[in-house]
Amino acid sequence: MLRVLAILGLAVCLAVYPAKAQEAAGAASPEIWTPPDWVKATMDVAYGEGAAHRLDVYTPLRGSEGKRPGVLLIHGGGWRSGSRKSVARVHALPFLEKGFVVAAIDYRLSDEAKAPAAVSDTLQALDWFHRNAKLLQEDRDRIITAGYSAGAHLALLAGMVDKKAKLGPTSDVAAIINCYGAADLSEQLTRKEAEGARAWLPTGAEGVEMSRVVSPITYVRKGLPPVKSIHGTEDPTVPYEQSVRLTRSLRRVGVTAELLSIPGAKHGFEEAVWHNEVYPQVFEFLTRQKVLR
């Protein structure tokens, strides 16, 4: 598989990630995007044995001749919808323009497997990304996770979960980009707007315990990677206060944590906000963390 991955350079089409706010949380669009000619796309790579254990790798063919930073890009959709195709245009391209190798992943959704399956899948995908860093010309010390909505929750856990949780292989990351992800699933269980969380978690007492196990806030401790959170102040799906609380908790134990608040925004942003407000500050943060050089 590794040799096949090394020689595959495919001309591909991807589902465009839409600009509208509700779709920005992770639902796929029927529109098609063709990557620019300076991007090599290697599609439908298996990182595990299941049908959902697939990822697409995008590599910029211009710029740095040395090792590149890498980003594991994780789609949203309430753990029950969306796909790796849904993050291509708005979210893969900005990272590619900065020289990142991008791996956009799929994971098992709630109709196939309840929590913590999506977490275990994400950890497995991150482990694959690390193990193949040399082949992909990545710098293992500059691999980050980035996600949107449910994908942001998974991006947080991928960088924060400890071995004691026994959710999957743990790998170091250089930073985490959390775009309106849930930090506390136990709080989400009680909110009528959080149907996705309730559908993903088991029912009854098992669900209550699992909500704790799969909550990033559970794993706050010293030594975690820097976290940049981005959240709309009027988010009805994942309350803005969850990112406020996470940022404060991380700072309290000495972890670098920043929150970019988008006044009046709900769950997801217009495309112009991504390009003009969010990504410039994300990349400035990553430069200060020495992920970008």
Sequence and secondary structure as in RCSB ss.txt:
>XXXX:A:sequence
MLRVLAILGLAVCLAVYPAKAQEAAGAASPEIWTPPDWVKATMDVAYGEGAAHRLDVYTPLRGSEGKRPGVLLIH
GGGWRSGSRKSVARVHALPFLEKGFVVAAIDYRLSDEAKAPAAVSDTLQALDWFHRNAKLLQEDRDRIITAGYSA
GAHLALLAGMVDKKAKLGPTSDVAAIINCYGAADLSEQLTRKEAEGARAWLPTGAEGVEMSRVVSPITYVRKGLP
PVKSIHGTEDPTVPYEQSVRLTRSLRRVGVTAELLSIPGAKHGFEEAVWHNEVYPQVFEFLTRQKVLR
>XXXX:A:secstr
 HHHHHH  B   EE   SSHHHHTT   S EE   TTEEEEEEEESSSSTT EEEEEEESSS SS EEEEEEE 
 STTTS  GGGGIIIIIHHHHHTT EEEEE    TTT  TTHHHHHHHHHHHHHHHTHHHHTEEEEEEEEEEETH
HHHHHHHHHH  GGG SS     SEEEEES  S HHHHTT TT HHHHHHS SHHHHHHHHHHT GGGG  TT  
 EEEEEETT SSS HHHHHHHHHHHHHTT  EEEEEETT  SS  HHHIIIIIHHHHHHHHHHTTS  
